[in-house]
């Protein structure tokens, strides 16, 4: 016969295992990240977009005047690039590109204008491999909770 504590442990452990399993399954493959950020006068930012080959990216940068520096893995970039230095742009720039190789694209921006700079992007990124370990730790935690709760069903021998 299962005790009340055992049933509660089974329910809680099963819920934790279900959440960990769902998170593990949904983190496989490319994840879409939507970016909508505003940067004040003189502020700068950078983006590191880790993606596999064939991942398409879209970024729209709007501002009075701003510097832009791009670097991408592989030869044969599909994003506009003028060497390894910053390029000054005015008003609006729209970048659409596809990763030709697995790797990280780095984008550095600095607002040089007297108004805010707005960055809107739809990025397809690969998840960090360490997250798989986190999901497995959650699943194992649920199993441990179930194991401890099953200990409550064992009858104690006489004298205890």
N, C-alpha and C positions, 0 to 999 in steps of 0.2 A: 504494500500500500504506500502510495506517495504522500509525503507530508506537505503541509502548506508551504513551507520554505523551499522544498524541492520543486514544486510546481512554479512558484515565483521565479526561482533560478532558471528553470527550463525556458520560461517565457522570455525573461530578460536576455538570457544567453542567445536564444534563437533570434530575437530582434537584433541584437548586436551583430550576429553572423550575417543576417539578411542585409543590414546596412553596409557592412564591409564588402559583401559579395556584389551588391549593386554598384557601389563605388568603384570596385575593381573592374567590372565589366564596362561601365561608362567611361572610364579613363583610357581605354584602349583606342588607339588611332589618333587622328587629328582632332583637335578641339578648336572651336571657333571662339575668338575673343573679340568683343566689340570695345573699342576705345573711343571716348569722347572727353577730351581734356582741354582745359584752358590754361594758358601760361601768361603771366603778367609781363610788363616791360622789363627787359634785361634777364629774364629767367631762361634757363636752359634745361634740356632733358635729353635722355637717350633711351632707345629701345633696342632690346636684343631679342630677335625673333628666331627661335629655334624651330626648324621645320624640316620635313623630309622632302625628297625630290618630287616635283609635281604639285607642291602646295602653292595655291594662288593667294596673293596678298593684295590688299587695296588700302591706300592711305591718302587722305586729303588734308593738306595743311593750308590754313588761311591766316593771313596776317599782313600788316602794312609792309614789313621788311624783316627777313629772317635768314639765318645761315643754315645750310643743310649739308651734312656729310654722310655718305653712304658707303658701306662695304658689305660684300656678299661672298659666300663661299664659291669656289669654282671659277672656271674661265668661261667667258661668254655670258656676261651679266645681261639680264633682261630688265635692269633698272637703269635709268639715266644716271651717268656718273662722269664727273670731270676730274679725273686723277684722285689723289688721296687728300685733297684739301677741301675746305669748306667752300660752298658755292652760295652766293647771295641771291635770294629770290624776293620778289615783291608780289603782293596781293594773294595769289593762290597757286598751289602746285598739287597736282593729282598724280600719284604714283600707283601703277598697276604692274605687278611682276609675278613671275613664277619661279620657284626655287628649282634650279637645274641639278643641284647636288644636295645631299643631306648636310646640314650645317646651320650656322647662325648668321643672320643678317643683322648688321649693326647700323642704326640710324641715330645721328646726333643732330639736335636742333637747338638754336639759340635765337630768341626774340630780340631783334634790333630796332623794332619800330616803337612808336609812341602809343600803340594800342595793344590789346590782348592778341595772342596767337592761339588759334584753335586747331586742335589735331583730332580728326575723326578717322577711324580705321576699322577695318574688318580683317582680322588676322587669323590664319589657320596655323596653329602651333602644335608641336608634339609635346606630350606631357613629360615631366621630369621622371626618369626611371626610379628615383628614390620613392616616389609616391606609391609604386607597386608594393614596396616593403611596408609602407604605412598601412595599406589596405590589408595586407596579410597579418599584420600585428593586430588590427581590429578583429579580424576573423578568429585568430588564435585566442584573443581575450574572451570572446564569446564562448569558445570551447572550454576554456579554463573555468569560467563562471558555471557552465553546465556541469563540469566535473566536480567542482566543490559542492554544488547544490545536490548532486546525487549522493554525496557523503551523508546527507541528512536522513536518507532512507535506511541506512545500515542500522540494525539494532545493536545497541550496546550490550556487551556481555554482563552477566550478573557481577555485582561488586563495583561497578563503575558509576 
